[in-house]
């Protein structure tokens, strides 16, 4: 499914379609924790619309008492990612 014009990389529309169709809840965040993508499966699981999640901090989905710790750990991971 590679497209020669993208040097062997999948076309963005193919990737987005695959993510959209996944039965698993998926989200993508920027390094600052801001949600930039959420698929329908995730929204159905959590009871949010896509528009309610986009540009929100991922910590919105973390229990209130754990939000600051999650943000702190996310920061550590961004500085030194591990497999």
C-alpha positions as a Python dict, from the first residue, in 0.01 Angstrom:
ca = {
    (1, 'X'): (0, 0, 0),
    (2, 'X'): (298, 231, -33),
    (3, 'X'): (269, 530, -259),
    (4, 'X'): (580, 609, -465),
    (5, 'X'): (530, 984, -420),
    (6, 'X'): (577, 949, -43),
    (7, 'X'): (902, 749, -61),
    (8, 'X'): (742, 426, 57),
    (9, 'X'): (537, 584, 337),
    (10, 'X'): (165, 533, 364),
    (11, 'X'): (-49, 816, 241),
    (12, 'X'): (-191, 1018, 533),
    (13, 'X'): (-547, 950, 419),
    (14, 'X'): (-487, 573, 427),
    (15, 'X'): (-343, 595, 777),
    (16, 'X'): (-628, 815, 900),
    (17, 'X'): (-885, 579, 751),
    (18, 'X'): (-719, 285, 927),
    (19, 'X'): (-721, 468, 1260),
    (20, 'X'): (-1081, 579, 1211),
    (21, 'X'): (-1195, 223, 1140),
    (22, 'X'): (-1016, 61, 1432),
    (23, 'X'): (-1246, -110, 1683),
    (24, 'X'): (-997, -6, 1952),
    (25, 'X'): (-1005, 336, 2112),
    (26, 'X'): (-710, 539, 1989),
    (27, 'X'): (-584, 888, 2058),
    (28, 'X'): (-280, 1086, 1955),
    (29, 'X'): (-129, 1362, 2165),
    (30, 'X'): (136, 1624, 2103),
    (31, 'X'): (436, 1630, 2334),
    (32, 'X'): (262, 1893, 2547),
    (33, 'X'): (-21, 1645, 2616),
    (34, 'X'): (-274, 1817, 2392),
    (35, 'X'): (-506, 1570, 2215),
    (36, 'X'): (-485, 1606, 1837),
    (37, 'X'): (-674, 1291, 1732),
    (38, 'X'): (-938, 1065, 1885),
    (39, 'X'): (-1124, 796, 1694),
    (40, 'X'): (-1493, 712, 1721),
    (41, 'X'): (-1426, 395, 1923),
    (42, 'X'): (-1253, 598, 2195),
    (43, 'X'): (-1530, 856, 2198),
    (44, 'X'): (-1794, 585, 2228),
    (45, 'X'): (-1604, 420, 2515),
    (46, 'X'): (-1561, 744, 2708),
    (47, 'X'): (-1883, 925, 2622),
    (48, 'X'): (-1717, 1228, 2461),
    (49, 'X'): (-1747, 1369, 2112),
    (50, 'X'): (-1433, 1426, 1908),
    (51, 'X'): (-1481, 1802, 1935),
    (52, 'X'): (-1492, 1777, 2316),
    (53, 'X'): (-1152, 1605, 2322),
    (54, 'X'): (-953, 1787, 2055),
    (55, 'X'): (-706, 2041, 2193),
    (56, 'X'): (-779, 1927, 2549),
    (57, 'X'): (-499, 1797, 2772),
    (58, 'X'): (-484, 1418, 2786),
    (59, 'X'): (-502, 1452, 3164),
    (60, 'X'): (-871, 1528, 3118),
    (61, 'X'): (-907, 1151, 3076),
    (62, 'X'): (-707, 1069, 3390),
    (63, 'X'): (-874, 1056, 3734),
    (64, 'X'): (-852, 1397, 3899),
    (65, 'X'): (-628, 1283, 4185),
    (66, 'X'): (-370, 1143, 3937),
    (67, 'X'): (-359, 1427, 3684),
    (68, 'X'): (-56, 1613, 3813),
    (69, 'X'): (144, 1291, 3850),
    (70, 'X'): (47, 1186, 3497),
    (71, 'X'): (159, 1523, 3356),
    (72, 'X'): (488, 1495, 3546),
    (73, 'X'): (555, 1144, 3416),
    (74, 'X'): (458, 1246, 3063),
    (75, 'X'): (719, 1521, 3087),
    (76, 'X'): (986, 1270, 3192),
    (77, 'X'): (897, 1045, 2900),
    (78, 'X'): (917, 1330, 2649),
    (79, 'X'): (1264, 1418, 2780),
    (80, 'X'): (1393, 1057, 2770),
    (81, 'X'): (1160, 814, 2587),
    (82, 'X'): (1201, 446, 2665),
    (83, 'X'): (1087, 142, 2470),
}
